[in-house]
Amino acid sequence: MAGMNSEPYLSPGVAGATLTVDLTALSANFTKLKMLCGPAECAAAVKGDAYGIGARQTVLALHESGCRTFFVAQLGEAAEVRAALPHATIYVLNGLVAALAPAYRKMRLRPVLGSLDEVAEWSAYCRGCGEKLAAAVHIDSGINRLGLSAPDVDSLARTPEIRDGFEWALIMSHLACADMPDAAMNRDQVELFDELRVRLPRAPASMANSGGTLNGAAYHYDMVRPGIALYGGNPHNRTANPMQGVVSLASSVLQVRDVPAGGTVGYGAAWTAERPSRIAIVPVGYFDGYFRSTFRTGTDDPAGVFIAGAFAPLAGRVSMDMITVDVTDIASEKVHRGTKVELIGPNISVNDVARWAGTIPYEVLTALGSRFARVYSNPPLEQ
Ligand SMILES: *Cc1c(COP(=O)(O)O)cnc(C)c1O
């Protein structure tokens, strides 16, 4: 939410661009994934302010669609979700922050315990409270970030005073190559996960992010935890995107200028007009998360925007506060000061922008800036 002071500058029509989050599309994506994963529960990864989209509005909309379990990365993010949803189940993926167990208890959060130290600390804390508090245990099946290793699992299995000190609400692991359904590593991770979790107390299991959810029942277990697919990003590298776009970014032309043949545009004079050209200036730049790396010369897949029903490629480097777009091929009466520009929307997807920038849709969404007017279409009523 914009604060009192900044509000006038962030309202549509005053801000340089408007970011619209389609909560109906978000809900449709949730429902689609829920149908796909069958009897398994469909939870939602809402870390990073729900991938930059806005955690509060996102969790309220997902909750209304039937989502009851949410994964965040950090304690502060969990507090925001808890404030919005007093009764939801909230897991903190980064685990138990040392000495902060009382905060988890107070907000009824479940740490995803990712090391023996964390398991021991939670267990000791529970013993001190005289209460077996719920937590997830993260097993590493090959990604080598967080989670118990095979020797850790064996050691925990042999230490009942630690192992049995808390409620095992979930045993989870995380896929490294879910965006590549054919990667052998996916099956290897499932195999190792299955081998390790039987040595531990019985608990519901979870493995799949968005990619894993689309990769079939072998990855669903008792709960799936999609993130990017909810927000309209394509979870798979090379296939058509089965999800609906959720985010759109619209701006309008500041001015159109003529550049004679031989003239250059922008920093580094990186673009040269090969013919008399018309260049539209659009007030979105790398400050706003429109990556500088989107502009590349000598490519047959140039970055661009949609103006007046047509694609228009970038002409010159992305600046901090603006991009420059070649609109020479669009009838001149159709493009002028104030003409609407689609940067992301029905014609240009988050995945397109990611491809141009040489990155992934996750980074495009989470980089989208603080200077836009933000509009949530069809928000559910506040609880
Ligand atoms: C971010 C995350 C997810 C969701 O991943 P997507 O690829 O966005 O679906 C699931 N599980 C864990 C552990 C994560 O960190």
The ligand as a Gaussian input file, in Angstrom:
#p B3LYP/6-31G(d) Opt

LIG

0 1
 C       10.320000     -20.824000      -4.014000
 C       10.067000     -22.208000      -3.582000
 C        8.980000     -22.918000      -4.100000
 C        8.141000     -22.400000      -5.248000
 O        8.922000     -22.454000      -6.425000
 P        8.357000     -22.108000      -7.883000
 O        9.431000     -22.580000      -8.791000
 O        8.188000     -20.639000      -7.914000
 O        7.081000     -22.819000      -8.051000
 C        8.724000     -24.168000      -3.571000
 N        9.529000     -24.706000      -2.609000
 C       10.593000     -24.053000      -2.109000
 C       11.434000     -24.698000      -1.070000
 C       10.911000     -22.790000      -2.588000
 O       11.976000     -22.147000      -2.112000

